[in-house]
Every structure is written in structure tokens, then in C-alpha cells.
Amino acid sequence: MTNRIRPDRNLAMELARVTEAAALAAGRWIGRGDKIAADQAAVDAMRHMIDSVSMDGVVVIGEGEKDEAPML
């Protein structure tokens, strides 16, 4: 039987907060007609929040060719 140590936090909730921050930041740009600024606001918020998550790993994300968003 393996003795697993239970984490003292919920990584899924912390990452959900990262997503929430990105959505809220992009939402401020709704109706302004500036998709690039909305994308940048979301990326900035996501990077700021993910820096606060204590984890050891590699984050792999991206939109692909749709918007050609190099910041993602």
C-alpha cells in the first residue's frame, strides 16, 4: 500500500482562479472593438496569477493558428 501525502491546497481551484482573472481582465474590453488589447489584458492577468501558484511543472498552452497570438 502506497502512503500518499495529501496536498494542503487544491491546485485545480488555484488554476480556476487564473482562468477567472484572465476572463475578468478581457471582459473589461467587451464592446471596445480592440481584440488585441483584450487578448493582452487576459495574458497579463493570467501570467500575474499563475506566478502566485506554487507548483513545479511546465505550462503548455496556445491558441494555435487561429489568432496567431505569440504571447500565448
Phi, psi and omega in degrees: 000131181274133178266101182267138177273128180280133178293151181269013181209174179243102183301322180299320179292321178296320179288329174296323177294327176297313179297318179299316180298319179296317180295317180295319180294317179291326181299332178294344182261000181301132177084000181266350177071025181232080183298324181296317178294323178296315177300316182295319178298318179295316180297316180299315180295318180297315180296319179298314182289321183291334175295338181273351181273123179277104180206160178237108182181185179244128177266124180239111179222171174162152179270346185082212186275348186311300183250358183048055183266094183295338181289345176265000000 
